[in-house]
């Protein structure tokens, strides 16, 4: 924990000192995007367009959501405007490689394969993993699913875990809608799926009387990404410092609450690990 807090403080210090000397820093050969963004006065950020509440279209047609708010925070930190570019999971890396965007903040898992082609920013800003949605009070722990019918989506890689580890009876459906409706009609006691999707369902208001009663079995961080050559350059270091700051000062936890998402253990732990100890300042 001490090491994590030291890294966070170092990253934040580097980030703040960078902005004070941006013109000189931008001359670094590894600062191509930072130089371009500062000269252009616009940061182009790729965000998903239909991923409520992280990104979605408001009634007026504008893009809104948690990741939109984060994109605006990055632009504000650089003193530039933000241009939101709608991407999909299929084209986001291509857009980055083609220089149609400067940065991805679009629900992208941090994986070994992706680290081969893009610059993954550490730490991640969000995370998700398999959890349960059930009627309030029906489930209190993972062990409660033993011998019970659990709805899931066919082909999901972690489906077997709930059978082999907890002894549940899996009922697999071809799509999310069918599986969740089976839960609503009482054919199963819980819906087993990614907690980000469950959190979005619960926040939608369409699932009154249901809850996510357990923490995710494991978590996979979501990361912002830059062109791979920029990860260890000025732009990558700026972004790393900003994400550390969002964890340290509670920004991400505040956004979680603002968008009516259930609290997650991962965000709480990251905040605790990275929160700077200011007790030496006294009251």
C-alpha positions in Angstrom: 0.0 0.0 0.0 2.9 2.4 0.8 4.4 1.7 -2.5 1.1 2.5 -4.3 0.7 5.7 -2.5 4.2 6.8 -3.3 3.7 6.1 -6.9 0.5 8.0 -6.9 2.1 11.1 -5.3 5.0 10.9 -7.7 2.7 10.7 -10.7 0.5 13.6 -9.5 3.6 15.7 -8.9 5.0 14.9 -12.4 1.6 15.8 -13.9 1.3 19.1 -12.1 4.9 20.2 -12.9 4.3 19.2 -16.6 1.6 21.7 -17.1 3.8 24.4 -15.6 6.4 23.7 -18.3 4.2 22.4 -21.2 5.9 24.3 -24.1 9.4 22.9 -23.1 8.0 19.4 -22.4 6.2 19.3 -25.7 9.6 19.5 -27.6 10.3 15.9 -26.3 10.3 13.5 -29.2 7.9 11.3 -27.3 5.4 14.1 -27.0 3.9 14.2 -30.5 0.3 14.0 -29.4 0.7 16.4 -26.5 2.4 18.9 -28.8 -0.4 18.5 -31.5 -3.2 18.8 -28.9 -1.8 21.9 -27.3 -1.3 23.6 -30.7 -4.7 22.4 -32.0 -6.5 23.5 -28.9 -8.7 20.4 -29.1 -8.4 16.9 -27.6 -10.2 14.2 -29.6 -11.4 11.4 -27.4 -13.0 8.2 -28.6 -16.0 7.2 -26.4 -18.7 4.5 -26.9 -22.0 5.9 -27.9 -24.4 3.3 -26.4 -23.0 2.2 -23.1 -25.2 3.7 -20.4 -24.3 5.2 -17.9 -20.7 5.4 -19.1 -21.6 6.9 -22.4 -25.1 7.6 -23.9 -27.1 10.0 -26.0 -29.1 12.5 -24.0 -32.5 13.8 -25.3 -30.8 16.7 -27.0 -28.5 14.3 -28.9 -25.4 15.2 -26.9 -23.1 12.5 -25.5 -23.3 12.2 -21.7 -22.0 9.8 -19.1 -19.1 8.9 -16.8 -16.5 8.5 -19.6 -17.6 11.7 -21.2 -17.1 13.5 -17.9 -13.6 11.9 -17.7 -12.8 13.0 -21.2 -13.8 16.6 -20.4 -11.6 16.5 -17.2 -8.6 15.5 -19.3 -9.2 18.3 -21.8 -9.7 20.8 -18.9 -6.4 19.7 -17.3 -4.7 20.4 -20.6 -6.5 23.7 -21.1 -8.1 22.7 -24.4 -11.5 21.9 -25.8 -12.8 18.3 -26.0 -14.1 16.7 -29.2 -16.0 13.5 -28.5 -15.7 10.9 -31.3 -18.2 8.0 -31.2 -16.4 4.7 -31.5 -17.3 1.0 -31.2 -15.5 -1.9 -29.6 -14.7 -3.1 -33.2 -13.1 0.2 -34.5 -11.7 2.0 -31.5 -8.1 0.7 -31.8 -8.2 1.3 -35.6 -9.3 4.9 -35.0 -6.4 5.4 -32.6 -3.9 3.9 -35.0 -5.2 6.1 -37.9 -4.9 9.2 -35.7 -8.6 10.0 -35.9 -8.6 10.2 -32.1 -5.9 11.0 -29.6 -7.2 9.0 -26.7 -9.6 6.1 -26.0 -11.8 6.3 -22.9 -14.4 3.7 -24.1 -15.0 0.8 -21.8 -11.9 -1.1 -22.9 -10.6 -4.0 -20.8 -6.9 -4.0 -20.1 -5.6 -7.3 -21.7 -2.2 -8.7 -22.7 -3.2 -8.8 -26.4 -4.2 -5.1 -26.3 -1.0 -4.1 -24.7 0.8 -5.4 -27.8 -0.9 -2.7 -30.0 -1.9 0.3 -27.9 -0.5 2.1 -24.9 -2.5 1.1 -21.9 -2.6 3.8 -19.2 -2.1 2.6 -15.7 -3.9 2.5 -13.4 -7.3 1.6 -14.9 -10.1 4.0 -14.2 -12.9 1.4 -13.7 -13.2 -2.4 -13.5 -15.8 -5.1 -13.9 -16.3 -8.9 -13.5 -18.9 -11.6 -13.1 -21.6 -11.0 -10.5 -25.2 -11.7 -9.8 -28.5 -9.9 -10.0 -31.3 -11.3 -7.8 -34.4 -10.3 -6.0 -33.7 -8.4 -2.9 -32.9 -10.9 0.0 -32.8 -14.0 -2.2 -29.0 -14.3 -2.3 -26.5 -13.1 0.4 -23.3 -14.9 -0.7 -21.9 -16.9 -3.6 -22.4 -20.0 -1.6 -26.2 -19.4 -1.6 -26.4 -20.5 -5.3 -25.5 -24.1 -4.6 -28.1 -26.4 -6.2 -30.1 -23.5 -7.5 -31.0 -22.5 -11.1 -28.9 -19.6 -12.3 -29.6 -17.8 -15.6 -26.6 -16.9 -17.8 -25.8 -16.0 -21.4 -24.5 -18.8 -23.7 -20.9 -18.8 -24.5 -19.6 -16.5 -21.8 -16.1 -17.6 -20.8 -16.7 -17.6 -17.0 -20.0 -19.5 -17.0 -18.5 -22.7 -15.8 -17.2 -21.1 -12.6 -20.6 -20.9 -11.0 -21.1 -24.6 -11.6 -17.7 -25.9 -10.7 -16.9 -23.6 -7.8 -20.3 -23.1 -6.3 -22.4 -26.0 -7.5 -25.2 -24.0 -9.2 -27.4 -25.3 -12.0 -26.7 -23.1 -15.0 -29.5 -22.2 -17.4 -27.9 -20.7 -20.5 -29.9 -18.4 -22.9 -29.0 -17.1 -26.3 -29.3 -13.5 -25.3 -29.3 -11.1 -22.3 -33.0 -10.2 -22.7 -34.1 -13.8 -22.6 -31.9 -14.6 -19.6 -33.0 -11.6 -17.6 -36.7 -12.2 -18.4 -36.3 -15.7 -17.1 -35.0 -14.2 -13.8 -38.0 -11.8 -13.7 -40.5 -14.6 -14.2 -38.9 -16.8 -11.5 -37.4 -19.5 -13.7 -34.0 -18.9 -11.9 -32.9 -17.2 -8.7 -30.2 -15.0 -10.2 -28.7 -13.6 -13.4 -25.0 -14.3 -13.7 -23.2 -11.7 -15.9 -20.8 -8.8 -15.9 -21.3 -6.5 -12.9 -21.1 -3.4 -15.1 -24.1 -4.5 -17.1 -26.0 -5.4 -14.0 -25.1 -2.0 -12.4 -26.5 -0.3 -15.5 -29.7 -2.4 -15.4 -30.2 -1.5 -11.7 -29.6 2.2 -12.3 -32.1 2.2 -15.2 -35.1 2.0 -12.8 -36.5 -1.0 -14.7 -35.4 -3.5 -12.0 -37.0 -2.3 -8.8 -36.9 -4.9 -6.1 -33.7 -6.5 -7.5 -30.1 -6.0 -6.3 -26.5 -7.1 -6.9 -25.9 -8.9 -3.6 -22.3 -10.1 -4.1 -19.0 -8.6 -5.2 -17.6 -9.7 -8.5 -15.7 -13.0 -8.5 -12.8 -11.2 -10.1 -12.2 -7.9 -11.7 -10.7 -6.8 -15.0 -9.6 -3.1 -15.1 -10.8 -0.8 -17.9 -8.1 1.4 -19.1 -7.7 4.6 -21.2 -5.3 4.0 -24.2 -3.0 6.1 -26.4 -0.9 5.1 -29.3 1.7 2.6 -28.1 4.6 5.0 -28.8 3.1 7.6 -26.5 2.6 5.4 -23.4 5.9 6.3 -21.8 6.1 9.7 -23.3 4.7 13.0 -22.1 1.0 12.3 -23.0 1.0 8.9 -21.3 2.6 10.3 -18.2 0.1 13.1 -18.0 -2.8 10.6 -18.3 -1.4 8.2 -15.7 -1.1 11.1 -13.3 -4.7 12.2 -13.9 -6.1 8.7 -13.3 -4.1 8.3 -10.1 -5.6 11.6 -9.1 -9.2 10.5 -9.9 -8.7 7.5 -7.6 -6.9 9.5 -4.9 -9.4 12.4 -4.6 -12.5 10.3 -4.9 -13.6 11.6 -8.3 -14.4 8.1 -9.6 -16.4 7.2 -6.5 -18.3 10.5 -6.8 -19.2 9.7 -10.4 -20.3 6.2 -9.3 -22.7 7.8 -6.9 -23.8 10.6 -9.3 -24.9 8.0 -11.9 -26.7 5.9 -9.2 -24.4 2.9 -9.6 -24.0 0.4 -6.8 -20.7 0.9 -4.9 -18.0 -1.5 -6.0 -15.2 -3.0 -3.9 -12.6 -2.3 -6.5 -13.1 1.4 -6.7 -13.2 1.6 -2.9 -10.0 -0.4 -2.6 -8.2 1.7 -5.2 -9.2 4.9 -3.4 -7.9 3.5 -0.1 -4.7 2.3 -1.6 -4.0 5.6 -3.4 -5.3 8.1 -0.9 -2.6 10.4 0.2 -2.0 10.4 3.9 -2.4 14.1 5.0 -2.6 13.3 8.8 0.7 15.1 9.3 -1.1 18.4 8.6 -3.3 18.1 11.7 -6.8 19.5 11.9 
